[in-house]
Amino acid sequence: MSEIEKIDESLAPILKDFNTFIEYLSINRVKLSSRENWLPPKVLYELNSKMTGYVTPNATQRTPQKYYTLLNFLYYLVIESKLFEKVKGKGGFYLEPTDRLELYRGLTSTEKYFFLLETFWRDIDWRVINLDRFSRECPIFSFELFLLDYFGEHISTKKHRKTYSNISYQMARVFLILHLYGLLDIKLKENAILFDKYYIPISEVSLTPLGNLLLPILREKRDIELWNIPYRRIELGEPHPIPGSPFRSRSRNKDSGTSYVEEPFFLPFTDIFKEELTKTLPRIEDTYKFIDGTYVFRVSLSNNKDIWRKIKIPADYTLADLASVILDAYNFDYEHLYSFFMDGRKWSPYEYTSPEAEEGPHSDTVQIGELELKEGQSFLFLYDYGAEWCFDVKLEKIEKNKIEKAKISERHGRSPQQYPEW
């Protein structure tokens, strides 16, 4: 029987710092930065001094959000938990509380903990833990290796290492977050040579009593690769994954098979905490639907917006089909690989690649109507990884009347020479 009957601030520092964070945001209507919609540096500097679990050293009133490991994480935690939302106001966006905040305040400390753990485990893209939030390598890969190395194949035997010291620059930040959740103890290097002033010099980690209790259950019952939605969307190209469900092989046709019903995240832990854990906040599920019709895209050269093509394409065509039409529209051949970067940033991880590419997710696995694109939304099509031909793809409108096949409806400007003579 577990000696831990409830989880409070003494076991999990995240509870205290998260409370400080939300109370500050509730009292102060914070205007977000215009470029990234992040918290402004002066607010971060003030909040940093109020943190107890981890204070970013050497911060100044000009330090941007991505260098505050804890505050950056808390920012994404309040948004993905939907306790706060970005609201457009005078001169920009503001971070404002939702009705769910009062519901959160009414939970027990244990229920609050599992709500925050669920948000971290299920909803947050772990890339945001790193300095570069557009890092292509997801820390979940390294975390899975850590669990395997630490616990071995059979986690239920509870035979594992006492300490773990194979800590990379990237994983140090993940381990810090796990420490704030009370799952790991961390030991800092003495007289460490800092790679930069925001490096966290962790020399080794070990399980806390809470980590010894929860991590085996998380690994066995809540496999991070199955439960983390951004991981499944970005790495596997599943537009609408159900957390906990088996991975699905995707094709142009819709998947068939038995339906899977997601169970509450906290369910495996209720026998341990009993009255302290009977609920968390209800999920606000995103309502996914296939948006049918004819999609009208304006595709222009990124370095010359005066050269553009208008393309009309049915919703059930794939991104691979769209790539073919774009290449036809500009009289390019099909000899090279390509990628669609859905956030508009070249070489970001939010990518669909050529069907022939070694790594996916691939462009022939997702239909245009599945992407839930909004009118006015843009993304980047990059053709030929060597030459890097870049095209801005903007959705101008979705017509209700559906055409049978894709067509190029307008052309403006002469197509560039794909292989210029030097």
Residue pairs with C-beta under 8 A, 6 or more apart in sequence:
2 213
2 272
3 209
4 11
4 209
4 210
4 213
4 272
5 273
5 274
5 276
6 108
6 109
6 110
6 273
6 276
7 15
7 109
7 110
7 113
7 114
7 182
7 210
7 273
7 276
8 15
8 109
8 110
9 15
9 16
9 109
11 182
11 208
11 210
12 113
12 180
12 181
12 182
12 210
13 52
13 53
13 54
13 179
13 180
13 182
14 53
14 113
14 116
14 180
14 181
14 182
15 109
15 112
15 113
15 116
16 52
16 53
17 51
17 52
17 53
17 54
17 70
17 74
17 180
18 74
18 77
18 112
18 116
20 47
20 50
20 51
20 52
21 47
21 71
21 74
21 78
22 78
22 83
22 84
22 97
22 101
22 104
24 47
24 50
25 78
25 84
25 95
25 97
26 97
26 101
28 43
29 94
29 96
30 39
30 40
30 43
30 94
30 95
31 40
31 89
31 91
31 92
31 93
31 94
32 38
32 39
32 40
32 86
32 92
32 93
32 94
32 95
33 39
33 40
33 65
34 92
36 65
37 86
37 93
38 64
38 65
38 66
38 75
39 47
39 65
39 71
39 75
39 95
41 60
41 61
41 62
41 63
41 64
41 65
42 61
44 59
44 63
44 64
44 65
44 68
44 71
45 59
45 60
45 61
45 63
47 71
48 55
48 56
48 59
48 68
48 71
49 55
51 70
51 71
53 70
53 179
53 180
54 69
54 70
54 176
54 179
54 180
55 70
56 63
56 67
56 68
56 69
56 70
56 71
56 198
57 197
57 198
58 197
58 198
59 67
59 68
65 71
65 72
65 75
66 72
66 131
66 132
66 133
67 131
67 198
69 129
69 173
69 176
69 177
69 198
69 200
70 176
70 180
72 128
72 129
73 124
73 128
73 129
73 177
76 124
76 125
76 128
77 116
77 119
77 120
77 124
78 84
78 95
79 85
79 86
79 95
80 119
80 123
80 124
81 100
81 104
81 115
81 116
81 119
81 123
81 281
82 98
82 100
82 284
83 97
83 98
83 100
83 101
83 104
84 95
84 96
84 97
84 98
84 101
85 95
85 96
85 98
86 93
86 94
86 95
87 93
87 94
87 95
87 96
88 94
100 281
100 284
103 281
104 112
104 115
104 281
107 115
107 279
107 280
107 281
108 276
108 277
109 276
110 273
110 276
110 277
111 266
111 276
111 277
111 278
111 279
111 280
113 181
114 265
114 266
114 269
114 277
114 280
115 280
115 281
116 181
117 181
117 265
118 265
118 266
118 280
120 177
120 181
121 218
121 222
121 224
121 227
121 228
121 265
122 227
122 228
122 229
122 243
122 265
123 229
123 230
124 228
124 230
125 138
125 230
125 231
125 234
126 138
126 139
126 140
126 143
126 174
126 228
126 230
126 231
127 133
127 134
127 135
127 138
127 139
127 230
127 349
129 139
129 173
129 174
129 177
130 139
130 170
130 173
131 198
134 343
134 345
134 348
134 349
135 170
135 349
136 347
136 348
136 349
137 170
138 231
138 234
138 235
138 349
139 170
139 171
139 173
139 174
140 224
140 225
140 228
140 231
142 168
142 170
142 171
142 174
143 171
143 174
143 224
144 224
144 225
146 164
146 166
146 171
147 155
147 215
147 219
149 161
149 164
149 166
150 160
150 161
150 164
151 160
151 215
151 216
151 219
152 159
152 160
155 216
155 219
155 220
156 216
156 220
158 212
158 216
160 207
162 206
163 187
163 204
163 205
163 206
164 204
164 205
164 206
165 203
165 204
165 205
167 175
167 202
167 203
167 204
167 205
169 195
169 199
172 199
172 200
172 201
172 202
173 200
175 184
175 186
175 202
175 205
176 186
176 200
176 202
178 184
178 205
178 211
179 185
179 186
179 205
182 208
182 210
182 211
183 207
183 208
183 210
183 211
183 214
183 215
184 205
184 206
184 207
184 208
184 211
185 205
185 206
185 207
185 208
186 202
186 204
186 205
187 202
187 203
187 204
187 205
187 206
188 200
188 201
188 202
188 203
189 201
189 202
189 203
192 199
192 201
192 203
194 201
207 215
213 272
214 269
217 268
217 269
218 224
221 268
222 244
222 265
222 268
223 244
224 231
225 231
225 232
226 232
226 243
226 244
226 245
226 246
226 247
227 243
227 244
227 265
228 243
229 241
229 243
232 238
232 241
232 247
233 239
233 241
234 349
234 350
234 351
234 361
235 361
236 247
236 360
236 361
237 250
237 352
237 360
237 361
237 362
237 365
237 366
238 247
238 248
238 250
238 361
239 288
239 366
239 370
239 371
239 372
240 288
240 370
242 260
242 262
243 262
243 265
244 260
244 262
244 263
245 260
245 262
246 260
248 255
248 257
249 255
250 365
250 366
251 364
251 365
252 318
252 364
252 365
252 367
264 280
265 280
266 277
266 280
269 277
270 277
270 278
288 372
289 372
290 315
290 367
290 369
290 370
291 315
291 369
291 372
291 373
291 398
292 315
292 316
292 369
292 402
293 315
293 369
293 398
293 399
293 400
293 401
293 402
294 312
294 313
294 314
294 315
294 398
294 399
294 400
294 401
294 402
294 403
295 312
295 313
295 314
295 315
295 368
295 369
295 373
295 395
295 398
295 399
296 310
296 311
296 312
296 395
296 396
296 397
296 398
296 399
296 409
297 310
297 311
297 312
297 313
297 322
297 393
297 394
297 395
297 396
298 308
298 309
298 310
298 311
298 393
298 394
298 396
299 308
299 309
299 310
299 311
299 326
299 329
299 381
299 391
299 392
299 393
299 394
300 306
300 307
300 308
300 309
300 391
300 392
300 394
301 307
301 308
301 389
301 390
301 391
301 392
301 416
302 380
302 390
302 391
302 392
303 390
304 413
304 416
305 392
306 412
306 413
307 412
307 413
307 414
307 415
307 416
308 412
308 413
309 326
309 329
309 330
309 408
309 410
309 411
309 412
310 396
310 408
310 409
310 410
310 411
311 322
311 325
311 326
311 329
311 406
311 407
311 408
311 409
312 399
312 403
312 406
312 407
312 409
313 321
313 322
313 325
313 368
313 406
313 407
314 368
314 402
314 403
314 404
314 405
314 406
315 367
315 368
315 369
315 398
315 402
316 367
316 368
316 369
317 367
317 368
317 406
318 363
318 364
318 365
318 366
318 367
318 368
319 340
319 352
319 363
319 364
319 366
319 368
319 371
320 354
320 355
320 362
320 363
320 364
321 406
322 363
322 368
322 381
322 393
322 406
323 338
323 340
323 354
323 363
323 381
323 383
324 334
325 406
325 408
326 381
326 383
326 391
326 393
327 333
327 334
327 383
328 408
329 408
329 411
329 415
330 391
330 415
330 416
330 418
331 415
331 418
332 383
332 389
332 415
332 418
333 418
336 383
336 384
336 385
336 386
336 387
337 353
337 354
337 356
337 357
337 384
337 385
338 353
338 354
338 363
338 381
338 382
338 383
338 384
339 351
339 352
339 353
339 354
339 357
339 381
339 382
339 385
340 351
340 352
340 363
340 379
340 380
340 381
340 382
340 393
341 347
341 348
341 350
341 351
341 379
341 380
341 382
342 350
342 351
342 352
342 371
342 379
343 350
343 379
344 378
344 379
344 380
344 392
345 380
346 380
346 382
346 388
346 390
351 361
352 360
352 361
352 362
352 363
352 365
352 366
353 359
353 360
353 361
353 362
353 363
354 362
354 363
355 362
355 363
355 364
373 395
373 398
374 395
375 395
375 396
375 397
375 398
376 394
376 395
376 396
377 394
377 395
378 392
378 393
378 394
378 395
379 393
380 390
380 391
380 392
380 393
381 390
381 391
381 392
381 393
382 388
382 389
382 390
382 391
383 389
383 391
387 418
389 416
389 418
